Amino acid sequence: MNAIGVIGGNGYTICSGADDNIRIWDIETAKQLNVFKKYCTRVNSVKYGSNELANTILSGLNDKIVRLWDIRSGQQIQVFNGHKSWVFAVECSPLVIKNIDEVVGGNSNVICSGSSDNTIRFWDIRSNKRQLYMIKGDNIEDNGIRCLKFIVLKKKEKTKNVTYDLNLCYGSNKGPIRIWG
């Protein structure tokens, strides 16, 4: 089956995930450039890496694993285990972990993933597989995490000053959208 399930893009190419592989496509010619087949089960989410993760793709699969791929070689670079069910969402975090007590913005070394096990997990790519943090969704109202997105929201102060906060939004199987900030 070659149905495209999910798409990510970087301006020149798009990546797609399907039942058995991840593909990279040239936008101008619509030609397939690369296929990542090794270790692939149903691909639920693909995302181009950013900043420190340039030339990489993140994938969330039915095998409960988050994988980091090298675009040029098509090879798997890292595997992140910990979810108890299908991974439906992967995202590059704009956060950087300098040490366990210091979280700052900048070039990301953190990825996150959401799963039908009703968790969002944060991973440090430098420590190869180390889980940093976990958010547990509401078992009754959420029943699994479907999508993730980091957004910056404006916050108006009483003095009319505007500040900006980084927030993680997630969508769930039962429909609610939640914002963590």
C-alpha positions in Angstrom: 0.0 0.0 0.0 1.4 3.4 -1.0 -1.1 5.7 0.6 0.5 8.8 2.0 -0.5 9.1 5.6 1.4 12.2 6.9 3.6 14.9 5.3 6.4 17.2 6.5 8.4 19.6 4.5 11.6 21.7 4.4 11.0 23.9 1.4 12.7 21.8 -1.3 11.4 18.3 -0.4 8.5 16.7 1.4 8.6 13.5 3.4 5.7 11.1 3.7 4.9 8.2 5.9 2.8 5.2 5.0 2.1 1.6 6.0 5.6 0.4 5.4 8.1 3.2 4.8 9.1 6.8 4.8 9.8 8.5 1.5 11.5 11.8 0.5 10.1 13.6 -2.6 11.5 16.4 -4.7 8.8 19.2 -4.8 9.7 20.5 -8.3 9.9 17.2 -10.1 7.6 15.1 -7.9 10.2 12.3 -8.0 11.0 10.1 -5.2 14.5 10.8 -3.8 14.8 8.2 -1.0 12.9 5.4 0.7 13.6 4.4 4.3 12.4 0.8 4.7 14.5 -0.7 7.4 12.6 -1.1 10.8 9.5 0.6 9.5 6.0 -0.5 10.5 3.0 1.8 10.0 4.3 5.4 10.1 1.9 7.6 12.0 4.0 10.8 12.1 7.0 12.2 10.3 8.8 15.6 10.9 11.9 17.2 9.5 14.5 18.0 12.1 15.4 21.6 12.8 18.5 23.4 14.0 20.8 20.7 15.5 18.7 18.1 13.9 19.2 19.4 10.3 19.3 16.6 7.7 17.2 14.3 9.9 13.6 13.1 10.1 11.8 12.0 13.2 9.2 9.3 12.9 6.5 7.9 15.2 5.5 4.3 14.5 3.0 1.6 15.4 5.9 -0.3 17.0 5.8 2.2 20.0 9.2 3.6 19.0 10.4 7.1 18.0 13.1 7.0 15.4 15.6 9.6 14.2 16.8 9.1 10.6 19.6 10.6 8.6 18.2 12.0 5.3 21.3 11.6 3.3 22.0 7.9 4.0 18.4 6.8 4.8 19.8 5.1 7.9 18.4 5.1 11.4 20.5 7.2 13.8 18.7 6.8 17.1 15.8 4.9 18.7 13.8 6.2 21.6 11.9 3.5 23.6 9.4 4.1 26.4 5.9 4.4 24.9 3.5 1.5 25.7 1.4 2.0 22.5 1.4 3.5 19.1 3.3 6.8 18.6 1.0 9.3 16.8 3.0 12.5 17.0 6.6 13.6 17.0 7.9 17.2 17.3 11.2 19.0 17.6 11.2 21.1 20.8 12.5 24.7 20.7 14.0 23.9 24.2 17.6 23.2 24.9 18.7 21.2 28.0 22.1 22.5 29.1 22.0 20.5 32.3 19.2 18.9 34.3 18.4 22.2 36.1 18.7 24.6 33.1 16.2 24.7 30.2 16.6 27.5 27.7 15.5 28.4 24.2 17.8 28.1 21.2 19.0 25.3 19.0 17.1 22.2 20.0 18.5 19.0 21.4 15.1 17.9 22.7 12.3 16.0 20.8 8.9 15.0 22.1 6.4 12.4 21.2 2.8 11.7 21.9 1.2 8.2 22.0 -2.1 6.4 22.3 -0.7 5.3 25.7 -1.8 8.8 26.7 1.7 10.2 27.4 3.9 12.9 25.9 7.5 12.1 26.4 10.5 14.4 26.1 13.9 13.0 24.9 17.4 14.4 24.9 19.0 13.5 21.6 22.5 14.0 23.0 22.1 11.3 25.6 20.8 8.8 23.0 17.5 7.5 24.2 17.3 9.2 27.6 13.8 10.3 28.6 13.8 13.7 30.2 10.2 14.2 31.2 6.7 12.8 30.8 3.3 14.4 30.7 0.3 12.1 31.4 -3.0 13.0 29.6 -6.3 12.6 31.3 -7.4 8.9 30.9 -11.1 9.7 30.6 -11.1 13.0 28.7 -8.1 12.4 26.4 -7.7 8.7 25.9 -4.5 9.1 23.9 -2.4 11.8 22.3 -2.9 12.4 18.6 -0.9 15.6 17.7 1.6 18.0 19.2 2.6 21.6 18.4 4.8 24.1 20.1 3.3 27.6 19.8 4.1 31.1 21.2 1.1 32.8 22.8 0.9 36.5 23.7 0.1 37.3 27.2 -1.1 40.8 28.0 0.0 42.3 31.3 -2.2 44.8 33.2 0.4 47.5 32.2 -0.3 46.8 28.5 3.1 45.2 28.1 3.0 42.1 25.9 5.0 39.1 26.9 5.3 35.8 25.0 5.2 32.3 26.4 6.1 29.1 24.8 3.4 26.5 25.1 2.9 22.9 24.1 -0.5 22.2 22.6 -1.8 18.6 22.1 -4.9 17.1 20.6 -6.4 13.9 22.0 -8.3 10.9 20.7 -11.5 12.1 22.3 -11.2 15.7 20.9 -10.0 18.1 23.7 -7.1 20.3 22.9 -4.9 21.1 25.9 -2.2 23.8 26.3 0.8 23.3 28.6 2.8 26.4 29.4 
